[in-house]
Amino acid sequence: MQTKHAMVVATLGCLGLCLFLPSAATADGKPSVESTIAAYKDALAQGKALFVVATRTSQGEGTPSPLKLPTPDSGRLSLLPPKQYKLEVFRADKLLETIVSDGVTEWSWNTKFKMKAVAPRALAYLSPDMEWAEKAYWPMTLFTSSALVANLVDLVADTQKAADGTVQTTLSGRTQATSTAVKMKVWFDASDHLPRRLFVDDGQVQATMNFALKTDPLDPSVFAARPPARFPLRKQEPEYPRVAHGTMAPAFSLKTPQGKQVSLSQYKGKVVLLEFWAPWCPTCLLASPFVNKLQVEGKSRGLEVLAVSTMAAAEELDAYLVAHPQDVTVLHDPADEEDSVAYSKYKVSGLPSFVLLDRSGKVRRTWKYYLPGATESRLSAYTGELLDNASK
């Protein structure tokens, strides 16, 4: 089991981002934030076939990760809306990972195993489940949803001349209103309003990703998945909470900070999102505003978010809640790591972790960590699907 220190390193190593609503219009004579984002959303909504080649360069050293995954430096993304896509991720020209959908079935594989799932219902909700954080999936995040950009704080719109002499619109912002915020800047082409460049500075690493786009027709055969036959088939990502999809969620009963006993069984008939977190976990705190927003918006439709605080003293949890009131139901998981609900019952290996249950109490999806744009899109998509289907 990981120690508290190792968990902090892991969450920082796969840094996730907290997102908010955009700011007001910029100064006179400059493009407004609202018009820039609106044009970007309209471009994505047109549903045109798209082929994107992404290349990544970086400076600085990041926090070491116990996962020791190589950082991808390039990717190729093919999109054929509404549901067909293929992303290939590379490091030094070596293919590290592939995710592909023919519109019905989604396959994903790396250098060790493959996974099969039902394709997402729309590209707007597309976000991968495999463990490469934002470094690999920025192309997919930026070209299937505007969430990463539109929800930054302190957004400022401007124009800037590109190397070829063309004028591009830019949006600059940060992930939260604190000194530890991750800074971002995106350049949009004036002709199609789609991203051409992304710069990210997390205080340790300054990364730039450039995008080359083609809009030529795509052959549907591109999206015919051919995962290597020699790789074993896994039902879900092994590093995520190891509770089997399709099985009943492990029962538990915990108390709120106010001493009220709460049992998972009392939420039968509800769509339940379990969030395992801790007040000492930096990435968990970044995720909190979005999770609260999800609860507020989904409450009337039957969504219940249970935020299970684990590996933290009651005093530490209480102090955090005084400073940061929550809209979700917060539960305290006071046992030692080996005996906690998070670790003994749900086999959590990193924080935050999410487990989504349908109305019958069965596990439908599991995720680990908080990733920019992808976390919002995946949680919104899959909770939305279960809330829309009252029979599930």
ABEGO torsion letter per residue (X at the ends): XBBAAAAAAAAAABBBBBBBBBBBBBBBGBBBAAAAAAAAAAAAAAGBBBBBBBBBBBBEBBBBBAAGBBBBABBBBBBBOAABBBBBBBBGGBBABBBBBAGABBBBBBAABBBBBBBBABAAABBBABBAEAAAAAAAAAAABAAAAAABBGBBBBBBBBAAGBBBBBBBBBABBBAABBBBBBBBBAAAGBBABBBBBAGABBBBBBBBBBABBBBAAAABBBBBAABBBBABBAABBBBBBGBBBBBBBBBBAAGBBBBAAAABGBBBBBBBBBAABAAAAAAAAAAAAAAAAAAAAGBBBBBBBBGBBAAAAAAAAAABBBABBBBBBABBAAABAAAAAAGBABOBBBBBBBAAGBBABBBBEBBBGAAAAAAAAAAAAAAABAAX
